[in-house]
Amino acid sequence: MKKYQRNYFSFDQEDVLKKIGKEGLLQALRKMLLIRNFEIRAEASYLQGKIGGFFHSYVGQEAIQTAAVDVMGQEQWWVTSYRCHALALLLGVTPESAMAELFGRETGNAKGRGGSMHLYTDRLLGGFGIVTGQVPAATGAAFSIKYQGIKDQVAVCFLGDGALAQGAFHESLNIASLWDLPIIYVIENNQWGMGTAVSRAVAVNRLAEEIAPAYRVKGYSLDGMDYLSCFAGFSHIYNETLETKRPVLVEAVCERFKGHSISDPALYRSKDELKKEMKYDPLLQLKDVLEKKNWLTEDEYKEIDKEIKEKVISAIKHADDQPWPNPATLEEGVFAP
């Protein structure tokens, strides 16, 4: 990345490529293409009136969570914000189940009750619609890991740069440090908290490296547009967290290519600015690495993309054919009086 200068986590690219291998890198590309195609076509379905409520796209940020899950595996405790489609897909939710949930259908991931912002798996504690709402929950998951004496797990919490000014973030980081909790807080700094530039909302420039010392934790910066940077960084951070049983704060610097939500025209940045940032598209960067290694041709890339597009289109057709929830079941699963 050129625009946002940081002392990013340093790594040897050839060593990382050797560790991942050709098949691992191709699988990462497929996952990122699935996220990209899912988001684009789900957004189109929203505009057609097939999806209601809110919709927050992950387009432009695919490298971060893909690398994190590739490094740490699905068996950690994972928590994220309302921008949760990508993480759900990475943790095993099928495109059919996710799309049916967005469509509000009975066979959806949360039986049509959660919609776009609340997807789950047995290891994904949910997408949270309240800014910073996921941070205390993730901290609690880390406490449960420590309390049960589990040695090979951590909690991973994704949050946006807009969450940093919230008290719950600082309270969580404080108690995680005091209690030595095994948790990785990942700030996905996409430069905008809704329509407010991060520089106008947060008093520090390097969000992890400057905040972390105040809580006696490690802070790292990753190039969130570069899958290899994220993979190398998360590999080091994960192993460190397992060893120290201490929290870590990470800033993954990126740029979302869409507005905050589907109703946001993103008039706070010019088309030229966005066009410049899209040159660093994480998909194109990963594709370029594969091509330079002679592990992928342009025709092969197009074929993979076509295959995944068809898979997502099939998921949309599937969702459209699913039944609506029966109103008689509305109170099932509600435990509060």
Secondary structure, DSSP 8 states (H G I E B T S, - for coil): --SS--------HHHHHHHHHHHHHHHHHHHHHHHHHHHHHHHHHHHTTSS-S-----TT-HHHHHHHHHHH-TTSEEEEES--HHHHHHTT--HHHHHHHHTT-TTSTTTTSSGGG----SSEEEEESSTTTHHHHHHHHHHHHHHTT-SS--EEEEEEGGGTTSHHHHHHHHHHHHTT--EEEEEEE-SEETTEEGGGT-S-SSHHHHHGGGGT-EEEEEETT-HHHHHHHHHHHHHHHHHH---EEEEEE---SS-SSTT---TTS-HHHHHHHGGG-HHHHHHHHHHHTTS--HHHHHHHHHHHHHHHHHHHHHHHHS----GGGTTTT----
